């Protein structure tokens, strides 16, 4: 599911952007920068040590897959689905223990990456709110 349905959901405000969030943040270069920064932060920030430990090393492949997913989710090209099928994020994450603490680490990395690369603070906050809902849905264990 892409972010576009959330972007247009608020009926009290007229749509401010005729373009997709993907286009609004700068397209493929911006999305790749966010994905790379996300994993750079995860790999270097002690706040994300537990999250990093769950990811296969090296991070090269997962960076690529994540950038494809973000492009699709933001309303850009749908290469993710062409290459990997429907995202089914919950199902893809079920083999891993996803706790509220891991979700918080994921969001910590994503917030830092998003704020580094998205200059429109209101848009960054809307994207992060939608990602927070998505990440919440991935939790499959309390502890």
VMD Tcl script that draws the C-alpha trace (Angstrom):
set ca {
  {0.00 0.00 0.00}
  {1.35 3.39 -0.85}
  {1.34 6.58 1.13}
  {-0.87 8.35 -1.43}
  {-4.15 7.28 0.17}
  {-3.04 8.84 3.46}
  {-1.80 11.94 1.71}
  {-5.24 12.66 0.26}
  {-7.32 11.41 3.19}
  {-7.71 14.72 5.04}
  {-10.96 16.10 3.61}
  {-10.78 19.31 5.66}
  {-7.78 20.57 3.69}
  {-7.57 20.95 -0.06}
  {-4.83 18.95 -1.72}
  {-1.78 21.23 -1.69}
  {0.35 19.13 -3.97}
  {-0.62 17.97 -7.41}
  {2.49 15.81 -7.40}
  {3.11 12.64 -5.44}
  {5.16 12.70 -2.24}
  {7.84 10.90 -4.27}
  {8.06 13.86 -6.64}
  {7.66 16.42 -3.85}
  {10.75 15.19 -1.99}
  {12.91 15.02 -5.12}
  {12.27 11.63 -6.67}
  {14.69 8.74 -6.88}
  {17.83 10.61 -5.72}
  {16.07 11.78 -2.55}
  {14.55 8.38 -1.80}
  {17.91 6.65 -2.25}
  {19.51 9.26 0.02}
  {16.88 8.61 2.71}
  {17.32 4.83 2.46}
  {21.12 5.09 2.57}
  {21.09 7.52 5.49}
  {18.62 5.29 7.32}
  {21.03 2.35 7.11}
  {24.09 4.53 7.80}
  {22.43 5.73 11.01}
  {21.42 2.19 11.93}
  {24.99 0.99 11.39}
  {26.67 3.78 13.34}
  {24.32 5.00 16.07}
  {24.45 3.10 19.38}
  {20.69 3.75 19.76}
  {20.06 1.24 16.94}
  {22.43 -1.59 17.90}
  {19.64 -4.11 18.54}
  {17.94 -3.22 15.25}
  {21.18 -3.50 13.28}
  {21.79 -6.98 14.71}
  {18.63 -8.26 12.98}
  {19.74 -7.17 9.52}
  {21.84 -9.29 7.18}
  {25.33 -7.99 6.55}
  {26.52 -6.38 4.44}
  {23.62 -3.95 4.16}
  {24.03 -3.41 0.40}
  {21.09 -5.55 -0.74}
  {18.67 -4.38 1.95}
  {19.49 -0.73 1.15}
  {18.50 -1.36 -2.45}
  {15.31 -3.28 -1.58}
  {14.27 -0.63 0.94}
  {14.82 2.21 -1.53}
  {12.64 0.37 -4.09}
  {9.94 -0.09 -1.46}
  {10.08 3.58 -0.42}
  {9.86 4.71 -4.04}
  {6.71 2.64 -4.52}
  {5.21 3.66 -1.18}
  {5.73 7.34 -1.93}
  {3.98 7.09 -5.29}
  {7.01 6.63 -7.52}
  {7.99 3.76 -9.82}
  {6.77 0.34 -8.76}
  {9.96 -1.64 -9.30}
  {9.64 -3.24 -5.86}
  {6.48 -5.13 -6.76}
  {7.82 -6.05 -10.20}
  {10.92 -7.60 -8.64}
  {9.62 -8.94 -5.31}
  {5.85 -9.20 -5.57}
  {3.28 -7.59 -3.29}
  {4.99 -6.08 -0.22}
  {2.92 -8.01 2.38}
  {5.05 -6.28 4.99}
  {3.49 -7.94 8.01}
  {4.01 -11.40 6.52}
  {7.58 -10.57 5.49}
  {8.36 -9.45 9.05}
  {6.66 -12.33 10.90}
  {9.80 -14.54 10.94}
  {11.51 -11.82 12.99}
  {10.73 -10.70 16.49}
  {9.52 -7.11 16.20}
  {9.04 -5.44 19.57}
  {7.95 -1.91 20.49}
  {11.61 -1.19 21.34}
  {12.74 -2.28 17.86}
  {9.99 -0.21 16.28}
  {11.23 2.79 18.29}
  {14.79 2.20 17.03}
  {13.51 1.91 13.45}
  {11.57 5.16 13.77}
  {14.58 6.87 15.40}
  {16.70 6.04 12.34}
  {13.94 6.98 9.93}
  {13.28 10.34 11.61}
  {16.94 11.27 11.44}
  {17.17 10.22 7.77}
  {13.91 11.90 6.79}
  {14.82 15.21 8.43}
  {18.24 15.13 6.71}
  {16.72 14.88 3.25}
  {13.20 16.33 3.26}
  {13.26 20.11 3.60}
  {9.47 20.51 3.78}
  {8.99 19.88 7.50}
  {5.20 19.48 7.23}
  {5.59 16.85 4.53}
  {8.36 15.09 6.47}
  {6.11 14.95 9.53}
  {3.19 13.55 7.52}
  {5.42 10.90 6.01}
  {6.81 10.00 9.42}
  {3.33 9.76 10.94}
  {2.29 7.35 8.19}
  {5.52 5.34 8.60}
  {4.93 5.20 12.35}
  {1.50 3.62 11.74}
  {3.06 1.16 9.34}
  {5.85 0.29 11.78}
  {3.32 -0.16 14.57}
  {1.58 -2.79 12.45}
  {4.86 -4.76 12.21}
  {5.05 -5.33 15.99}
  {4.49 -9.01 16.66}
  {5.79 -9.40 20.21}
  {5.35 -7.30 23.36}
  {8.89 -7.69 24.69}
}
mol new
graphics top color blue
foreach p $ca { graphics top sphere $p radius 0.5 }
foreach p [lrange $ca 0 end-1] q [lrange $ca 1 end] { graphics top cylinder $p $q radius 0.2 }
display resetview
